[in-house]
Amino acid sequence: MILPVKIYGSEVLRRKALPVEDFDGNLKKLVEDMAETMYKAPGIGLAAPQVGVSKRVFVADISTPDKKDKLYVLVNPEIVEFSEEKDKFEEGCLSIPGIYEDVVRPVAIKVKAQNLEGEDFTLSVEGLLARCFQHEIDHLNGILFVDRVSGFRKKLLKGKLKRNFGIVY
C-alpha cells in the first residue's frame, strides 16, 4: 500500500524516532508499504517518520529505476564509524519536494542495525549508499538535510522554505 509522505512542517519529521521493540507482522507490513511508497515516489530511501510513524526503521535502494534488486532494511540503525574523507553532493528529499542543496557528508560509514527478525548485523557502505543511509538516519533523529546546508546557502534556503512551505524551523 502506498503511504502518504509527510511534508516539511510536519511535527513527526522533527522528533527523534522511538526504537523498534516488536519484530512482528506489523513491522514487516510497515516495511513492505514503505518500500512500495519509496519505489513509487520514486526515491532511494525512506524513513518511517516520513510516513508518520515514529519508529527507528528505514528502507533504501540505490539500484537503477528499471532494475530494483537490492532493498536494504535497517531497524534501530546506529552509525559506529565515519570515514575522515568527506564529499559534497546535491541531496533532495521526498518530504521536502522541489528543494535540492549540496550537503557535505563522510564518504563511508559503518552501521550497526537489526533486521526484520531482530537479529544484529553490521554493514560497511560507501558512496551514494553511505550518503543515503546517513540521510535516512538523520530522519530518525529529527534532522533534515536542509539542516546540514552551510553558510550563505542556508540563508537563501530559509527564504525558499518559507515561500514553498510557509514555515521555517
Order of alpha helices (4+ residues) and beta strands (2+ residues): alpha-beta-beta-beta-beta-beta-beta-beta-alpha-alpha
